[in-house]
């Protein structure tokens, strides 16, 4: 019997040697570009700290920010500081001129009005979207924060009252489940932190009118009347605009 040799496949391709990359060997991504990873971290820290300084009024509206001075004081290069400032510009906290001067944004009367109109509309939207998520636990937390605002006013502690106020509104936003809307509201809210602290401090630690308006929002929510709560929050936001205009 004649044995034939096996035929080779006409289109057989030669096998390529497998090249083992650092990622294939299990290397952590941070070890691939350590400089980049480090600068991202520094940028994030610079962004957080400068933003906080603006929110707390340590960098006031209209004040110039010198990137080189911040970099030297922090012991880092100018690059992550400028990257952080560009992020802050996109969020609306600062303005960078063509000559690279950086100034903390000061809002005009028209800009204030536009932002409050936007907040009134978006906050009312959040309340309506949260219709099925207003739980007893959430109402308990909101009621506790209302008491915190009142306690801050009684102690003349504007920072404490404003912090409770911020948490009160944030909980209502997040109950909506609208993540992009929440982020938009948070950015606008943070930009107004400086002005709110000043306004409430000049009104005895926290505006008495604001407490009454929060009470109307809470009672509507406790009654399960979402549409009334949405109208109450719109009213509260527009009244807050007027108080800021009068006292800042």
KAPERA-V755695 format. One record per backbone hydrogen bond with DSSP energy under -1.0 kcal/mol. CO is the residue of the C=O (numbers start at 1). NH is the residue of the N-H. E is the energy in kcal/mol with one decimal. If there is no record, write none. Layout:
# KAPERA-V755695
co:nh:e
CO:NH:E
CO:NH:E
This chain:
# KAPERA-V755695
co:nh:e
9:12:-1.2
21:25:-1.7
22:27:-2.5
23:26:-1.5
28:31:-1.8
29:32:-1.2
33:37:-2.5
34:38:-2.2
35:39:-2.4
36:40:-2.3
37:41:-1.8
38:42:-2.3
39:43:-2.7
40:44:-2.3
41:45:-2.2
42:46:-2.7
43:47:-2.8
44:48:-2.4
45:49:-2.5
46:50:-2.6
47:51:-2.3
48:52:-2.2
49:53:-2.1
50:54:-2.0
51:55:-2.6
52:56:-2.2
53:58:-1.6
53:59:-1.7
54:57:-1.0
60:63:-2.3
63:104:-2.8
66:70:-2.0
67:71:-2.6
68:72:-2.6
69:73:-2.4
70:74:-2.1
71:75:-1.1
71:76:-2.4
78:82:-2.5
79:83:-2.4
80:84:-2.2
81:85:-2.2
82:86:-2.2
83:87:-1.8
84:88:-2.2
85:89:-2.0
86:90:-2.1
87:91:-1.5
88:93:-2.6
89:92:-1.0
93:105:-2.5
95:103:-2.4
97:100:-2.4
101:97:-2.5
102:65:-3.3
103:95:-2.6
104:62:-2.6
108:112:-2.5
109:113:-2.3
110:114:-2.3
111:115:-2.3
112:116:-2.3
113:117:-2.3
114:118:-2.2
115:119:-2.5
116:120:-2.7
117:121:-2.1
118:122:-2.6
119:123:-3.0
120:124:-1.8
121:125:-1.9
122:126:-2.3
123:127:-2.2
124:128:-2.2
125:129:-2.6
126:130:-1.6
128:131:-1.3
130:133:-2.5
133:135:-1.7
135:139:-2.3
136:140:-2.1
137:141:-1.9
138:142:-2.5
139:143:-2.4
140:144:-2.0
141:145:-2.1
142:146:-2.1
143:147:-1.8
144:148:-1.8
145:149:-2.2
146:150:-2.0
147:151:-2.5
148:152:-2.3
149:153:-2.2
150:154:-2.4
151:155:-1.9
152:157:-2.8
153:156:-1.1
157:161:-2.1
158:162:-2.9
159:163:-2.0
160:164:-1.9
161:165:-2.3
162:166:-2.6
163:167:-2.0
164:168:-2.2
165:169:-2.1
166:170:-2.4
167:171:-2.3
168:172:-1.3
169:173:-2.3
170:174:-2.8
171:175:-1.5
173:176:-1.6
174:177:-1.1
177:179:-1.2
178:182:-2.5
179:183:-2.2
180:184:-2.1
181:185:-2.7
182:186:-2.6
183:187:-2.1
184:188:-2.1
185:189:-2.9
186:190:-2.8
187:191:-1.7
190:193:-1.4
192:196:-2.4
193:197:-2.4
194:198:-1.8
195:199:-2.5
196:200:-2.9
197:201:-2.4
198:202:-2.0
200:205:-1.8
207:211:-1.6
208:212:-1.8
209:213:-2.2
210:214:-2.4
211:215:-2.0
212:216:-1.6
213:217:-1.8
214:218:-2.8
215:219:-2.6
216:220:-1.9
217:221:-2.1
218:222:-2.9
219:223:-1.8
220:225:-2.6
221:224:-1.1
224:226:-1.1
225:229:-1.9
226:230:-2.6
227:231:-2.1
228:232:-2.2
229:233:-2.2
230:234:-1.8
231:235:-2.4
232:236:-2.4
233:237:-2.2
234:238:-2.1
235:239:-2.4
236:240:-2.2
237:241:-1.6
238:242:-1.6
239:243:-2.1
240:244:-2.4
241:245:-2.1
242:246:-1.6
243:247:-1.6
244:248:-1.6
